Amino acid sequence: MIRVRDLTFCYDSHAPIFEAFNWEAAKDEAWAIIGPSGCGKTTLLYLLAGLRRAREGHIMVAGQPITRPRPETGLILQDHGLLPWATVEENVRLGLDIRRFYGPDGRHAPRERRVKRPEEKAGVSHWLDRLGLSTLRDKYPAQLSGGQRQRVAIARTLVLGPDLLLMDEPFSALDAPTREDLQNLTAQLRQEALLTSVIVTHNIEEAVFLGEHILVLTKPPNREAAVIHNPAARQPDFRASELFGEQSSKVREVLGGFV
């Protein structure tokens, strides 16, 4: 699904953040990216999303070279990115409205995927129901809690039917109970929709809970991918298990070697 080959990237004349860096993620896998501040976590996510361009090397997603954002990739940010003047339902429908405006051109919407308005309406209603937002559909973002706004951002992304879901610290500003609730929901939705997912986080426990594989980045330049495999993340009640604590300690130990 994702193939990063000989990636070199730096901002302007600064030292490289990635230098001849290689990494792969298979279809339907759940990845978490963690590392110290300034290590390139968000930069790598933006490179995968097509919002940044590699200086050298290349990035492939689903066999396509990434030179710009692809319509099949969903991106969820920490600040939600909701339109304050639009209702919950209008925010969820936003991507569909943009796709209808441009048509299936392969840039703003996938080719050969023209969706009729009744299907769009049904999709919006489905995700409003699935994320517990139906009773809030006429509310505005300022009338919602942080967790509710993040649910709207998730619904807005999933209604587009992405095959790759990228998340940049989406739960870091939430209180602990809300954060765990949305972590549980994200894990469920990812498995239901058979999504490949990559989440950037600074929280060790979140990385262990959501990542079947954990990519640990170091202080730049990153040259080798340090990967911790965590297949038990798919298991029910994983958070309460002894293995969860052991994996968290392992990630903490690996991170400690880079600080």
N, C-alpha and C positions, 0 to 999 in steps of 0.2 A: 504493500500500500504506500509506504513512505520509504524513499531511498535517498540518503544524503551521501554524496560522493565528493571527497577532496574539497570540502567547503572551507573557504577562507572569507572572512568578513571583518571589516573594521569600520568605524565611523570617521569619515574624513581622514585626517592625518594621524589619528590615534593608533595605538598598538592594536594588533588583531585580537578579536574576541574568540574567533575560531580560526584555526590554521590547519589545513589539510585534514579536516574533521570528517569522519565517516560514521553513519548510524542508519539502522533500518528498523522499521516497524511493520509487522504483517497485518493483513486485513483482519478486522474485528478485534484487534488487541487493544487493551486499555493501558496507556502509559502515563506515568507521572514524571515531571521534570523538577528536580530540586537542586539546590546549591546555594552558596553564600551570595550576599548582595553583590551585584555587579558582575556576576559570572556569565551572563548571557542567556538566562532562562527565557525572558520575554523576547529578546532578540531572535532566538531560535524559533519561537512560536510565530513571530511576525514574518520570518523568512519562509516558514511552512505555509503561512496564509497568503504569501505573495505580496505582502506590504513592504518588504525590504528585498533588495537584490543582492545576491552573492557577488563578491569581488572576483572569486575564482571558484571552480567546481560547479556542481549543479545539484538541484533538488528535484526529485521526481515524486509525484503523487498519483497513484492509480495509472502509472505509465505515462503521465503527461509531465513535461518539464514546466516548472513553476516560474513564470516570468511576470505574472500578475495574479490578482485574486481569481480563484476558480469558483463558479457558482455552486458546485457540489460541496464546498467546504463551509461549515458553520463556525462562527467565531463568537464567543461569549466573553465579555470583558468585565472587569471588577466594578466599573461605574455604571453598568447596566446599559447606558446609551439610549434611554427611552426619550421619545419626544414629549416634552412637558405639556404641550397643548393638545395632545392626542389621548383618547381614552385607552384603557387596557386593550379592548378589542381592536381598536385602530392601530395600536402599536404592534400587536401580534400579527395583524394583516399587512404591515408595512412592506415586508419583503415580497409578498405576493403582488401587491400593487405595483411595485417597481418592476417585477418580472413581466407583468401584463403590459406595462408601458413599453418596454423594450422588445418583448417577444422572445422566443427561444433562439437567441442569437449566439449561444455558446459563450458569451462573455458575462451577461447579466443574468441569464437563465440557461439551464442545460438545454442542449439541442434536442429536438424531438420530444419535448415534454411540455406540451401545451395543455394547461389545466383549465377546465371550464369553471365559470363562476359558482355553480352549485357545488362542485367538488371543493373549490377553495373555501366556501362557506362551511361545508361539512368538516374540512380539515381544521379550520379555526375553532369551531365549536368543540371538536374532539380534544384539542390540546388545552383549551380553556377548562374543559371538564377534567382532563387527566391531571392537570396541575392545580386543581382546586381554585380556579379563578372565575368560574361562571358567574357567581354572585357579584363579582367586582368588575364585570366587563364594561360598565359605563363610568367607572371611576377614573380619575386622572393620577399620574404618578405621584404627585404631591400628597395624595390622599392615602397612599399605600405605605406599609412598613418596608424596611430594607429587604426582608425575605420575600415579600410579595412582589416587589419590583424585580428581584432576581428571577422569580418564577416567570414573570412576564417576558423577561429577556430569553429565558430558556424556551418558552413556548414560541416566541417569535422566530427562533432559530430552527426548532424541530419541525415547525409547520412547513418548512421548505424542503424537508426530506433529505438532509445532507448524508453523505457517506463518511465524512470525516468531521469530527467535532473537536475544535480547539478551544481551550478555556484558560484565561489568564487570571489566576488568583480570584476566581469568581465569588468565593465565600469569605474572604479575609476580613471584610468589614462587618460581618454579622456576629451576633452573640452566639455563644457555644451551642445552645439547644437548636437554634435556627440553622446554624452551620451544619450540625450533624444530620438534621432532618433533610436538608438539601443535598448533602453528600449521599444519603441513603437513596433519595429520589433519583439523583443523577446516575447512580450505579444501576438502579432498576431500569431506567429509561434506556440507558446505553445497551443493556442486554436485550431488551424488548425490540429495539430498533436495529440491532446488529451493527452498531456503529464502531468505527475505529475512533478512539478518543485519545487526546493528549491534554493533560492539565498541568499548568505551571503552578507551583505552590511553594511557600516557604515553610509549611507546616509538615513535620515529619509524619505525624499520625494520619493526616489527610493523604499524603503520598502513599502510605502503606495501605490505607483503606481503599483508595480508588485506582491504584496502579497495579496491574498484574505484572508489569515490568516498571522498574524505576531507573530513570537516567539521572545519574549524579554528575553535575557539572562542577568544574573547579574554577579557581581564580584564573583569568585569561593569561595566555591563550589556551583554549581547549583543543587538544590534539587527539585524544583518545576518549571513546565513550565508555564510561564506567557504568555497568548495568547490574542491577540487583533484580533477580527474578523472584516474583512474588505470586505464584499461581493460586495460592489459597485465598486471594482477594475475591474470587468468585463464590466462595463458600458462604452459606447462611451463618449468621451470628459470628462472623469472622472478627468483628471489633471486640467481642467479649472473650475471645479465645486466648490461650497462652501463647500460641504462635504469633498472634498480632503483636504482643509485647516483645517477643523475640525478634521479629522482623523490624520493629521500630528501633530496637537497640542496635541492630545490624546497620540500619541506615545512619543512625546517629554516629556509630563508630566509623563508618566510611567517610561521612562528612567531616568528622574530627580530624581525619588524616589530611584534609585539604585546607583547613583553616589555619 
